[in-house]
Amino acid sequence: MKHHNMRARYEAAETLLTKHTRTAVLNGNPKIHWNADGTAFQYERQERSGSEVTSVLAEVNGMDGTRKMIQKAEKAGQAANAGSASGCSEERAVTMSPDGAYHLSYDRHNLILTEQKTGEQSQLTFDGEPDLEYGCYIDIYSQITVKRQGYQEHPQVLWSPDGTRFITYRADRRTTKKLPLIASYSDGLHDLRPELYEYPCPFVTDSDEEIPHYSLYIGSLADKTLVKADAPDFLYPVFTSPEKSTVKWMEDSRHFYFTWIARGYQEACLYLGDAQNGSYHVVIRETTEQFFNLGAFGLLDGYGSYLFSNFITSDRAYAFWQSERNGFAHLYRYRLTENESVCEGDLFDASEKELIVQKLIRVDEQDKQIYFMANNVPDCSDPMYYQLYRIGFDGSGLTRLTPEDAVHQVSMGSQSFVDTYSRVDLPPVTVLRKLDGTLICELEKADISNLLKLGYQIPERITLTAADGKTTLYGIFFRPDPVVADCQEEETAEGLDFELRQQKDRKDSWPLIDYIYGGAQLYNVPREFTWDNGMNREIFGGLQSFAKLGFAGLILDGRGVPGRGMEFHSFSYHNIHACAGLADHVFCLKELKQRYPQIDLGRVGMWGNSAGGYATVSAMLQYPGVYCAGVASSGNYDQRVYEHSWTERYNGLYTEEVYQYGDITRLAGNLKGHLMLAYGAMDDNVTMAQTLRLCDELNAHNKRYELVVLPRCNHNVPSDAYFVRRKMDYFVRNLLGAEDPGIFEE
């Protein structure tokens, strides 16, 4: 079957790839740079003059919002971004002290301290060797990628406020088993042999002795020493920035505290340490029969939060601890004495029992106020709309500071804050507010006119009912565009009414693509206005482009994702194979059909990457009568063949009884529909062996499928242009019943 002018549809779909949309919005996400005392800030502002866009630097008084344009942003940006808090030099693989007097570097796996003025060097460690390294880069999901990209590896350290001490870690991975990667391509003739890489990757079946161990070390500039802290080893320390670090210094530059989680994620502790003597003691210890989700919360495609919300006051009199012990993530206050810590209760009273602390924004010890982002707000139309709140140390004065029913992102000054809010159907608005939430002025309203000219479709927000018959689920829906070659309807920024399209498309039959993730640590439905992607992937999983090709599109968060309380999230516990509500996706199709009668339930497809690849294959094999086409990339099809910490958080420590269900290859014989598998040969997150094991089972059952191999690609298969095109072609042929136009030059 040939659809009218499929080439024109493909050309329209191509215009909505991220490389085009990311520059099509002006002033959608201003980057705020506050001055030292937090009373004024700068940001780059884009201005349109006809078809030309120029950038200037806006300088704003944080007290009254008065603004002046001071110079071209291209020149001023250097000043606005000076003084990176990380202390890392991009020119050299060194980490600078806050005052610039010293830097840390590597020499044969050991740490070297160098005085900048004299060049004098002090070797701080002497036992470093491969897989026993100090402050090394340890992102367990991209270890080879960063090496191949030429990343200048800086020692990962956290400096004390006065710059006289630092904390780092020793990574001991000597007993950890490795996985191989083979670079089969060559960019020159100097060596045509494939190149072998290896990286440590513990599985759930590995013993405690075989997983990596990360020990804390304390460095002193005065003594030029590095001493092991008397503290338990970490599963996975985070030192990327002071804000996101697992460890936090206190203002006296002597004491520090850190959040520690045991393997299996059923025990968590808050420790207080003393850098002067390396000692520590437990301040808070909590256990659970399910899992702790501290520090894991975010949106799938590139934006999220992985922050710990625990802290100890500077006088060490109180600790505040995030816990879901009563079903929702709240802050609990503990009074600290020399010998014990006493829980004085939940900061929130019964009227706010379902409010969820998402992350801390600021702790004001002088006024004893905590500023934090929260979601699951009762009067918001979606539980994932982040709002800024303030509450006193004693639990008094809980105040919502951002009134709009939208997702809010804030940047705090000393007396005011900048707030950018949006929804998928509301372009970003940036305002300045006082600390009590009072509006000072509007700073920017995003200009999306160029985005709409590309054919961007405003998604429809929808709610559906889960398979339990009672739980409300949230998602977004895309209608297929009218025939591109025949009608190019102009959509206005104000025109978020879908009546015109509804009338035009009423007689059509719509194939449907469900874009899924299925991991328990993230939600998948975008809530903010979206025109860019932090991982260079298609926005909305490519559903904007698929709409141009003639498909309806769905993104839905089923039961088992974070952000809606422990009961909702626990649907994934010992149940990773449920793919965060795959059964809900199936159940909701009938309700979706009632709302959009044009949907053809005989032409439903699914696609996803990573855990979304696993979910897609699960859908094809568990519900072969529902999904007739699927595209799965980089899937972790057997949870026993993956990095242990991700799986153990939600599936618990290894037992064959639980983990056998996480192997979807066992159902390979159920395949009836059209399945395309893809993997990157340089994937250092999910080993390509996962896909090949699935292929082996499909071969054993004599099943037809397509396999796309990307020799240069890592785990980020959705960003690969060739894969994007093959994915389009596959659904066009197998869901739309049309012929793709063949390869053509962009």
Buried (B, 14 or more C-beta within 10 A) or exposed (E): EEBEBBEBBBBBBBBBBBEBBBBBBBBBBBEBBBEEEBBBBBBBBBBEEEEEEEBBBBBBBBBEBEBEEEEEBEEBBEEBEEEEEBBBBEEEBBBBBBEEEBBBBBEEBBBBBBBBEEEEEBBBBEEBEEBBBBBBBBEBBBBBBBBBEEEEBBBBBBBBEBBBBBBBBBBBBEBBEEBEBEBEEEEEEEEEEEEEBEBBBBBBEBEEEBBBBBBBBBBBBEEBBBBEBEBBBBBBBBBBEBEBBBBBBBEBBBBBBBBBBEBBBBBBBBBBBBBEEBEBEEBBEBEBEBBBBBBBBBBBBEBBBBBBBBBBBEEBEBBBBBBBBEBBBBBBBBEBEEEEBEBEEBBBEEEBEBBBBBBBBBBBBEEBBBBBBBBBBEEBEBBBBBBBBBBBBEBEEBBBBBEBBBBBBBBBBBEBBBBBBBBBEBBBBBBBBBBEBEEBEEBBBBBBEBBBEBBBBBBBBBEBBBBEEEBEBBBBBBBBBBBBBEEBEEBEBEBBEBEEBEEBBEEBBBBBBBBBBBBBBBBBBBBBBBBBBEBBBBBBBBBBBBBBBBBBBBBBBBBBBBBBBBEBBBBBBBBBBBBBBBBBBBBBBEBBBEEBEBBBEEBBBBBBBBBBBBBBBBBBBBBBEBBBBBBBBBBBBBBBBBBBBBBBBBBBBBEEEBBEBBBBBBBBEBBEBBBBBBBBBBBBBBBBBBBBBBBEBBEEEEBEBEBBBBEBBBBBBBBBEBBBBBBBBBBBBBBBEBEBBEEEEE
